[in-house]
Amino acid sequence: MAGKIILVTGGARSGKSSFAEKLAADMGCSVGYIATAQIYDEEMRYRVKLHRERRPSAWQTWEAPFEADKIIAEAAKEHKVLLFDCITLYLSNHLCRILYDELTDERAYQIVEEQIGALVKAAQAAAAQGTTTIFVTNEVGAGIVPENKLSRLYRDASGLSNQRLAAAADDVYAVMAGIPLNIKKLYAAQEKDGY
């Protein structure tokens, strides 16, 4: 049986991670959790602590701030469900490795093509082997245009990444106020009805 690619998106504190965790748990399979966060301060330490406390102890955690495509390939050998949390932190890790003066639109877009492209390929290969990969991401482009270059490039790279992942995903859930909605399913129904 083939696996799937699922994208879960939403704003800050929308309930997207909780929903993705429930989705993974409800699949009733061995779950590999791919964590992308790097702890640099107490705020991030606290956020990571909350995520760890919420996860079942039976889940295996794989830390992947970089080269996560290789981790997906490795974890898919052991698990039928992978939960990747999250894409926007993963992008941030890559963008912040580049010197500010060297970070351009072209370089940010290249990161999306290389890194997100590699994740999509890894998740597609995992799906062919019967593993479902659930990606969690943030919607960061709904506010005002950020005043600094790094924030603008991060917003743009996140939006492009989300589009790329959504195109490859079997299901795309948008979570708002803790309520998930399968927007890809709704879109397909509208296309069928000619909207």
C-alpha positions as CSV (number, residue, x, y, z in Angstrom):
1,M,0.0,0.0,0.0
2,A,1.4,3.4,-1.0
3,G,1.9,6.1,1.5
4,K,0.9,9.8,1.1
5,I,2.2,13.3,1.5
6,I,0.2,15.5,3.7
7,L,0.7,19.2,4.3
8,V,-0.7,20.9,7.4
9,T,-0.5,24.7,7.5
10,G,-1.8,27.5,9.6
11,G,-0.8,30.6,11.5
12,A,1.0,30.9,14.9
13,R,-0.8,29.0,17.6
14,S,-3.5,27.9,15.2
15,G,-3.4,24.3,16.4
16,K,-1.6,22.9,13.3
17,S,1.1,20.9,15.2
18,S,-1.5,19.4,17.6
19,F,-3.7,18.4,14.6
20,A,-0.7,16.9,12.8
21,E,0.3,14.9,15.9
22,K,-3.3,13.6,16.2
23,L,-3.4,12.8,12.5
24,A,-0.1,10.8,12.8
25,A,-1.3,9.0,16.0
26,D,-4.6,8.1,14.4
27,M,-2.8,6.3,11.6
28,G,-2.0,3.6,14.1
29,C,1.5,3.0,12.9
30,S,5.0,3.5,14.2
31,V,5.7,7.2,14.0
32,G,9.0,8.9,13.4
33,Y,9.1,12.6,14.4
34,I,11.5,14.8,12.4
35,A,12.3,17.9,14.5
36,T,14.0,20.9,12.7
37,A,14.3,23.3,15.7
38,Q,17.6,24.5,17.0
39,I,17.7,25.8,20.5
40,Y,19.4,29.1,20.9
41,D,17.4,30.7,23.7
42,E,15.0,30.1,26.5
43,E,11.9,30.8,24.4
44,M,12.8,28.1,21.9
45,R,13.8,25.8,24.7
46,Y,10.3,26.2,26.2
47,R,8.6,25.6,22.9
48,V,10.6,22.5,22.2
49,K,9.8,21.2,25.8
50,L,6.0,21.7,25.1
51,H,6.3,19.7,21.8
52,R,8.3,16.9,23.5
53,E,5.8,16.6,26.4
54,R,2.9,16.3,23.9
55,R,4.4,13.5,21.9
56,P,3.8,9.9,22.8
57,S,7.0,8.3,24.3
58,A,6.8,5.5,21.7
59,W,7.6,7.9,18.9
60,Q,11.2,8.1,17.7
61,T,12.6,11.6,17.3
62,W,15.0,12.4,14.5
63,E,16.7,15.8,14.7
64,A,17.2,17.4,11.3
65,P,18.0,21.1,11.3
66,F,19.8,20.4,8.0
67,E,19.8,17.6,5.3
68,A,16.4,16.5,6.3
69,D,15.8,14.7,3.0
70,K,18.4,12.1,4.2
71,I,16.6,11.8,7.5
72,I,13.3,11.2,5.7
73,A,14.9,8.4,3.7
74,E,16.5,6.8,6.8
75,A,13.4,7.2,9.0
76,A,11.1,5.7,6.3
77,K,13.0,2.5,6.7
78,E,11.7,2.1,10.2
79,H,8.4,4.0,10.3
80,K,5.1,4.0,8.3
81,V,4.3,7.6,9.4
82,L,6.7,10.5,9.5
83,L,5.8,13.8,11.1
84,F,8.1,16.7,10.0
85,D,7.7,19.8,12.2
86,C,8.4,22.2,10.7
87,I,9.1,23.5,7.2
88,T,9.4,27.2,8.2
89,L,12.0,26.5,10.9
90,Y,13.9,24.3,8.4
91,L,14.0,27.2,5.9
92,S,15.0,29.6,8.7
93,N,18.0,27.3,9.5
94,H,19.1,27.5,5.9
95,L,18.6,31.2,5.4
96,C,20.4,32.1,8.6
97,R,23.5,30.2,7.5
98,I,24.1,32.8,4.8
99,L,25.8,36.1,5.5
100,Y,23.3,38.9,5.4
101,D,25.1,40.7,2.5
102,E,25.1,37.6,0.4
103,L,21.4,36.8,0.9
104,T,19.5,37.8,-2.2
105,D,16.1,36.9,-3.8
106,E,18.0,34.6,-6.1
107,R,19.8,32.8,-3.3
108,A,16.6,32.5,-1.2
109,Y,14.7,31.0,-4.2
110,Q,17.6,28.7,-4.8
111,I,17.3,27.4,-1.3
112,V,13.6,26.7,-1.8
113,E,14.3,24.8,-5.1
114,E,17.2,22.8,-3.6
115,Q,16.0,22.1,-0.1
116,I,12.2,21.8,-0.5
117,G,12.7,20.0,-3.8
118,A,14.9,17.4,-2.0
119,L,12.3,17.0,0.8
120,V,9.5,16.4,-1.8
121,K,11.6,13.8,-3.6
122,A,12.4,12.0,-0.3
123,A,8.8,12.1,0.7
124,Q,7.7,10.7,-2.7
125,A,10.2,7.9,-2.4
126,A,9.0,7.2,1.1
127,A,5.4,7.1,-0.1
128,A,6.3,4.6,-2.8
129,Q,7.6,2.4,0.0
130,G,4.3,2.8,1.9
131,T,5.3,5.6,4.4
132,T,3.2,8.7,4.9
133,T,5.0,12.0,5.5
134,I,3.1,14.8,7.2
135,F,4.8,18.2,6.8
136,V,3.8,21.0,9.2
137,T,4.4,24.6,8.0
138,N,3.4,28.2,8.9
139,E,1.4,30.7,6.9
140,V,3.6,33.8,7.4
141,G,2.5,36.0,4.5
142,A,-0.9,37.3,5.6
143,G,0.4,40.4,7.4
144,I,2.1,43.6,6.4
145,V,5.2,43.7,4.2
146,P,8.2,43.3,6.7
147,E,10.5,46.2,6.9
148,N,13.8,44.3,6.7
149,K,15.3,42.2,3.9
150,L,15.7,38.9,5.8
151,S,12.1,39.0,7.0
152,R,10.9,39.7,3.4
153,L,13.0,36.9,1.9
154,Y,11.9,34.5,4.7
155,R,8.2,35.4,4.0
156,D,8.7,34.8,0.3
157,A,10.7,31.6,0.6
158,S,8.0,30.2,3.0
159,G,5.2,31.0,0.6
160,L,7.0,29.4,-2.3
161,S,7.9,26.4,-0.2
162,N,4.2,26.0,0.9
163,Q,3.1,26.1,-2.8
164,R,5.7,23.5,-3.8
165,L,4.7,21.2,-1.0
166,A,1.0,21.7,-1.5
167,A,1.4,20.8,-5.2
168,A,3.0,17.5,-4.3
169,A,0.7,16.7,-1.4
170,D,-2.2,14.3,-1.5
171,D,-4.0,16.3,1.3
172,V,-3.5,19.9,2.4
173,Y,-5.1,20.9,5.7
174,A,-5.4,24.6,6.7
175,V,-5.9,24.9,10.5
176,M,-7.5,28.0,12.0
177,A,-8.5,28.4,15.6
178,G,-7.8,24.7,16.1
179,I,-10.2,23.6,13.3
180,P,-8.6,21.7,10.3
181,L,-10.1,22.0,6.9
182,N,-8.8,19.9,3.9
183,I,-8.4,22.7,1.4
184,K,-7.0,20.4,-1.3
185,K,-10.1,18.2,-1.2
186,L,-12.3,21.4,-1.4
187,Y,-10.3,22.7,-4.3
188,A,-10.6,19.4,-6.2
189,A,-14.4,19.4,-5.6
190,Q,-14.6,22.9,-7.0
191,E,-12.5,22.0,-10.0
192,K,-14.9,19.1,-10.7
193,D,-17.9,21.4,-10.5
194,G,-16.3,23.9,-12.8
195,Y,-15.6,26.7,-10.4
